[in-house]
């Protein structure tokens, strides 16, 4: 499982590549933060987007733990 902060992700090409690799390998990606300006390809690599870290952790606890 990958947990990723989506705030300013467009400034982090390494993180974008890691998301792609996780998607390619079937590893779930849970994102949190602002998703208003995400490129559609980034959205395609993220399984679930929550508005903040606490909600992302709640989701992970409920569905993956």
N, C-alpha and C positions, 0 to 999 in steps of 0.2 A: 504494500500500500504506500502511495506517495501522498503527502499532505503538502500543498503548495499555496503560498501567499500570492494572489493574483494582482495585488496592487503594484503598478508599474512593471508588470511582467514584460511589457514591450521593450523595456530597457535592459532585459536580461536574456540575451540569445542562448546562453548556456542552459538556463532553466527551460526555455522553449524546446531545446533539443532533448532534454531529459524527459519532458512530457511526451514528446513523440516516441521516444524509446520505450517508455512505460506502456503507452498505447499499443505499440507494435508487439510487445511481449505479453500483453494481457494483464498488466499490473494496474489495479484500480488507482485512479487519481482523484483525490478530493481537494477541491480548491475553495479558498475563502477570500473575501475582499471584493473590490469593485470589479464587476464584469461588464461594465457599460461600454468599454472601448476595446474589448477583446476581438481579435481576428477570428473569423469563423473556424479556421483550422485549429486554433488553440482551444476553442470551445469543444471541438470534436475530440480532442485528446483528454478532456476532463469529464469524468463520470458524474460528478455531482459538484455544484457550486453553492456554497452557503455564504451568507452576508458577513459573517465574522468568525474568528477562530473558535469561540465558545460553541457556536452552533455546529461548526465542522466537527469538533470533538464529540459533541452529543451524537451526531449522525454516525460517526465512526464507532462509538461505543454501542449504539443501538444495532447497527447492521454488520459490524465486523468483529465484535468482541464476544 
